[in-house]
Amino acid sequence: MNWLDLVAYFFGGAFLTNAIPHVVAGMMGEPFQTPFAKPPGEGLSTSTVNILWGFFNLLVGYFLVCRVGDFGLRSTSDVAALGLGGLLIGLFLARRFGRFHGGNEPQQT
């Protein structure tokens, strides 16, 4: 097992996970933060920009997972690296963007 392959799978998981909110927001016709907004990562980009950014993330994720090494769904280390990359970027972005969308506030009962 090449450890560089695991690094690629980790970042592939991060890119694939990052694609989800951008593609979903774009398909719903909703604006969402992208690196291209003003200010970068805080302002809102159009739904079209989000579709393009989401599909770019899918493409990079595909290349990192499917074209580097020999990714195996039955390989625990491969899947763990992919999943850890997705989990960590998901937690980071939940905290980062939660402040814009109210996701960091506890629910009042």
N, C-alpha and C positions, 0 to 999 in steps of 0.2 A: 504494500500500500504506500503510495506516494503522498506525503503530507501536503504537498502543493495542490494535489487534486482536492483534498479536503478543504483547503483554504478557498479554492474556486467554488466548491459546492456551498460553503458557508456564505460567500458573497452572492452566489446564484440564488440562494434562498432569500437573501435580503432584497435583491432586485425583483424577484418574483412576487414577494409579499408587498413590496412598495407599488407594484403595478396595480394591485387590486383597487385601492381607493380612487386612483386616478381614472382607471377605465370605468368604474362604476359611476363616479361623479360625472364623467363625460357622457356616458350613455343616458344618464338621467337629465342631462342638460343643465347641470349645476356647476357653478364656479367652484374652484378648490385651489389651495395653495400649490404652487410649483416653484422651482428655482428661477423661472422666467418672469415671475410677477415682480411688482415694485411695492415694497421692498422684497427682495428675493426670499422665498420660503415663508413669507408672512402675508403678502398681498394675494389677491385672488386672480387666477388665470381663467380664461374662458373654457367652456366645455370642450371645444375643439383642441385647444392646447393640451388639456388633460388627457384626451384620447391619444394624441400623438406621444405625449410623455409616458403614458401608461404602456403603450405598445413598444416604445423604445426600451423601457424596463423589462418587458417580456422578452424582447429580442436578446438583450444582454444576459438575462437570466438563462435563457435557452442555451446560448453559447457557453456560459460558464458551467452549466450542469450537463448538457448533452454532447458537447464537443470537446470537453477537457476530460482526459482519462476515460474510464469505463464505469460510469455511474451505474450502480446496481440498487434497485429497490429492495433487494433481499440482503443488502450489505448494511448492517447496523451502523457502522461508522459513516458511510456515505449519507444515509438518511438522517443520522443525528447531526452531522455538519450542516446539511440543508435546513433541517428543522430549527437548529439553534440560530442560524443566520436569520431565518424568518421571524422567530420568536423575539430575538433581541431588537431587530429593527422595528418590529411591531410595537413592543413596549416603549422604545424610545420615541417613536412617532406618536403614540397615544398620549404620552406626556407632553410632547412638543406642541401638537395641534389641539390637544384637549383644552388649552387655554383660550383658543379661538372659538371653540364650538361647545363649551360648557362641560366637556367630558372629564375635567379634573375636579369638579365639585360633587360632593356627596349628595345623594337624593334626599330631599326633605319628605318626611312621612307625616 
